Amino acid sequence: MGTGSTPCASCKLLRRRCAKDCIFAPYFPPDDPQRFALVHKVFGASNVSKMLQELPVHQRADAVSSLVYEANARIRDPVYGCVGAISYLQNEVSQLQMQLAVAEAEIMSIQMQQDPTTALLQNQIEFEDEKSLLLATSNNFSNLQHYLNDFAASAGNVIQDPLKRESLWT
């Protein structure tokens, strides 16, 4: 038997005698029957047993942990499982990266409006003389405005902040 005289969670659920060499006993203790119930519901006891037998003993605990995680994900989202959760999180990261890019561009725009020379120097742009600095400042400012307008138009699906600004330049 797995632990003392109490059958493991799998043997208890399957209503069978828990042998000394039960493959489930080390990974599905009797005090957590829900863990095996989820795995059994999604994968089946026979398939889980085959998977565990094919693995070296030192990898079985990680495999069971993964099976439990996937089973929980499959119960929540029967079609996509873990992939659905990963896709959702990747989409969130993309949206947050776009929001960050817009915020950084707005900061640079405000810095350029306040003091173009300092803003460019803070961004580590080096110029030989004041004339090239002024030319670069005016070119960069118009390019920045064009970039921000294009970016804002293409980022229509980005969740806007609570202030709901109508334009990046107001």
N, C-alpha and C positions, 0 to 999 in steps of 0.2 A: 504494500500500500504506500501511497505517497507520503502522507504525514500521519504517523501513528495509526490509529484504527479507523480514522475518518476517511472516507473515500474522497478523491480529488473532485473538483467541480465538474469535470467532464464525465467522469464515471457516475457521479450522482445524477447529472442531467440525463445521461443515456441509460440510467438504471441498470448498471452492470457492476460486477464485482471489480474493485480496483486492485490490480496485481502489484507485486513488489516492483516490477520493472515497467510500470505504466509510463508511457511516453509523455502523457499529459501532466502527471502529478507535479513535477518540479515547476511548471509554468502556469498551472491553473489551480491554485490552492482552494480548499473548500470554503474559505471565508469570503471568496469573491466569485460567486457563481455567475454573475451577470457578464463577466469578462469572457468566459467560455461560451455562454449563450449567444452573445453577439457574433463571435467568430464562427460558431457552429451554424448559425442562421445564414450567414453570408457564404461561407466556404464549404461547410459540411465537415463532420468529424473525420470521415475517411480521408478526405483530401488533406486536411491539416496533419493527420497522422503520417501520411505518405511524405508530405513536405518535411516534417520534422525528422523522419527516419533518414532521409537523403542528406541531411545537413550534418556537419560535424557538431559534436556536443557543445563546443564553445561558441557556436553561432546560433544556437537554437533560441536562446533568450531574446536576442535581438530580432530574430525572425518572428517570434510570438508577439513581441512588442509592435512590430510593423503590421502584423496581421490584425491585431486589436485596433490599431489606428485606422487601417484601411477599412475594417468592418464598421467602425463608427462612422467613417466618412461615407461609406456605401449606404448605411441606414439613413443618414441625413440627405444624401444626394445619390439615389440609386443609379443614375445614368453616368455621371462623371466621377463620383467618389473623390479621391484626393486630388485628381487633376482639376476638378472644378474649383476646389479651394485654392490651389496654386494659381490657376488662371485669374481668379478673382483678386488675389493678392498682387499678382504682376500688374494687373490693370490699375489697381490702387497706386502702386509705385509709379507707373507711367503718368497718371494724373497728377500726383504730387510733384513729380519732376517737372512737369509743364508749369504747374503753379509756381514752383520755385524759380524757373527760368523767367517767367513773367515778372515776378517780384524783383528779381535781380536786375532785369532790364528797366523796370520802373525806378529802382534806386539809382541806377546809372543815369537815367534820363533826368531825374531830379538833381543829381550832382552836376550834370552837364549844364542844366539851366542856371544853377546857382553860381558855379565858378568852373567854366569849361577847362581852364588851364590846370587847376588843381585836380579835377576829376580825371583828366588824361594822365597826369603825372602819377596819381594814385593807382592807375591801371597799368603802370610801368611801360608807358609809351615814351620813347626817347626821340627828341627832335634836335636838329643841328642849330636852328635859329628860331627867333620868334615868328618870322613870316611863315615858315613851314608848320609851326605849331598852330597858328591861327587858321591856316588853310585846312589842316587835318581836323581841327576842332569843328569847323563849319561842315566839312564833308562827313565826319563821323556823326555829328548830330543829325544831319538829314538822313544818313544811312540808318541810324538808330531809330528815328521816327518811322521810316519806311519798314524796317525790320519788325518793330513792335506792332505796327498796324497789320502787317501780313501775319505775324504770329498770333495776334489776338483773333484775327478772322479764322485762322486754321484751327484754333484751339477752342472751338465753340462748345465742345463736349466737356470742357474742364469746369469743375464746380467753382463758381465764383465766390468771392468772399462775402460776408454779410453786408458790407457797405454797398455792394452792387454798383460799382462805378460804371458809368455809361461809356466813358472813354478813358484811355490811358493817359490823356494829356489834360484832363480837367483837374 
